Amino acid sequence: MPGLDMTTKPGVELSADTNGILLLTKCAQHSLIVMNTVFCQKDWLKTMWRHQRLEHWHFLDYIIIQGRNLRDVLVMRAMKGSEDCWMDHRLVRSVMNIRLAPRHQKTQKAAQRQLNVTALKDPGQWEKFQAQLYSALEQVPTADDISIQAHWEELKSTVQDTCAQTIGFALQQNQDWFNISDAQIRNLLEWKHAAIIAWQSHP
């Protein structure tokens, strides 16, 4: 990019640097900001390298941020005293106020298990469930001093516990190879277990 003092020299025709044009075009397309020239500072705090023959100061290092994060950059300047480290350019320092958003852990809801209502198609199972439910409902307290909410919670838990103990829960609807082949797997495991016991008994 052209030196900062070339505008003070009369008769000099300025020519745009290709890299500088590409940088500005890229920043314009993606709403980016080059922080090197945003702050009102002295020139030696903005530039990084001085050409030994032309004695022009140039930008070598850029700090580029998104436009919405402009307020997060507190200061951007070249470090004072970098020449004492026998370097031909100054180091750049930027102070930013970075705020990290807290991580929100997603809580997985427990899958609600469905009751095995198909078991009630069996008349014997239906009579057993009906008898146990009547017996459990007779034990629900019905005193007048109990609130409606407490009475409802007691009634709900009684019905749920009776259903779980009597008809149980339904299996998953999707086909599972282990559930389908459960009988064959059990027979095979019992046969292998008996073979191991026989081998250990008669080595």
Secondary structure, 3 states (H helix, E strand, C coil): CCCCCHHHCCCCCCCCCHHHHHHHHHHHHCCEEEHHHCCCCCHHHCCCEECCCCCCEECCCCCEEEHHHHHHEEEEEECCCHHHHCCCECCEEEEECCCCCCCCCCCCCCCCCCECHHHHHCHHHHHHHHHHHHHHHHCCCCCCCCCHHHHHHHHHHHHHHHHHHHCCECCCCCCCHHHHCHHHHHHHHHHHHHHHHHHHHCC
